[in-house]
Amino acid sequence: MVKIFLDPGHGGNDAGAVGNGLLEKDITLFIALEINRLLQNEYEGVSVQLSRTKDETVSLDERTDRANQWGGGCIRRDSRECRWRHGV
């Protein structure tokens, strides 16, 4: 079983970039939820967890702790280095 941990980043009181009426936190969440849906519906042997599934604040430490405890591979939505033990 392949385990994938998706981290849409931002959320809650952290909007990320804002412009043209768009919030980065909303876009990253939409993309992560769609990737999750595609992986769950189109592939077998894939288990997916997300750091957040709604607009909420989740600290970077909490995100990495969840991923490490679950043992999933790391998928970041930006260019920051992934510091999860099981990162891909």
C-alpha positions as MATLAB code, in Angstrom:
seq = 'MVKIFLDPGHGGNDAGAVGNGLLEKDITLFIALEINRLLQNEYEGVSVQLSRTKDETVSLDERTDRANQWGGGCIRRDSRECRWRHGV';
ca = [
       0.000    0.000    0.000;
       1.337    3.404   -0.980;
       0.739    6.066    1.668;
       0.585    9.680    0.543;
       0.270   12.620    2.911;
      -0.951   15.779    1.182;
      -0.269   19.136    2.794;
      -2.249   21.976    1.222;
      -0.564   24.464    3.544;
      -1.860   27.771    4.912;
      -5.462   27.759    6.186;
      -7.371   29.397    8.992;
      -5.745   32.683    9.962;
      -2.939   32.191    7.371;
      -4.320   33.200    3.981;
      -1.034   32.852    2.117;
      -0.830   35.020   -0.996;
      -3.854   37.184   -1.757;
      -4.700   38.705   -5.118;
      -7.472   39.219   -7.630;
     -10.028   38.145   -5.059;
      -8.282   34.787   -4.500;
      -6.711   33.373   -1.351;
      -3.852   30.912   -1.655;
      -5.219   28.874    1.248;
      -8.437   28.240   -0.713;
      -6.643   27.289   -3.917;
      -4.203   24.905   -2.213;
      -7.042   23.214   -0.327;
      -9.111   22.823   -3.498;
      -6.152   21.247   -5.318;
      -5.328   18.881   -2.439;
      -8.951   17.743   -2.128;
      -9.114   17.109   -5.885;
      -5.831   15.146   -5.855;
      -7.185   13.113   -2.935;
     -10.401   12.398   -4.845;
      -8.513   11.337   -7.957;
      -6.114    9.100   -6.048;
      -8.927    7.430   -4.100;
     -11.165    6.908   -7.161;
      -8.667    6.110   -9.891;
      -5.972    4.031   -8.158;
      -5.864    0.884   -6.072;
      -3.451    0.355   -3.223;
      -3.259    4.047   -2.329;
      -3.993    5.468    1.101;
      -4.181    9.247    1.417;
      -4.324   11.586    4.381;
      -4.387   15.380    4.353;
      -3.012   17.842    6.882;
      -6.323   19.701    6.626;
      -9.634   19.148    4.835;
     -11.255   22.473    5.702;
     -10.229   26.063    6.367;
      -8.400   25.648    9.661;
      -5.059   26.624   11.150;
      -2.626   23.712   11.448;
       0.936   24.506   12.543;
       3.900   23.251   10.542;
       5.003   21.166   13.542;
       1.561   19.553   13.770;
       1.588   18.811   10.026;
       4.991   17.139   10.196;
       4.088   15.245   13.382;
       0.917   13.855   11.749;
       2.814   12.782    8.638;
       5.580   11.153   10.666;
       3.145    9.331   12.956;
       1.182    8.020    9.988;
       4.291    7.131    7.994;
       3.177    8.633    4.713;
       5.341   10.129    2.013;
       5.556   13.899    1.848;
       3.901   15.958   -0.832;
       4.267   19.703   -0.366;
       2.429   22.271   -2.400;
       5.389   24.651   -2.474;
       9.159   24.617   -2.818;
      10.072   24.448    0.857;
      12.161   21.453    1.776;
      10.136   18.613    3.199;
      11.419   17.685    6.641;
       9.283   14.615    7.209;
      11.180   11.400    7.882;
       9.352    9.509    5.178;
       9.593   12.288    2.596;
       9.662   11.505   -1.106;
];
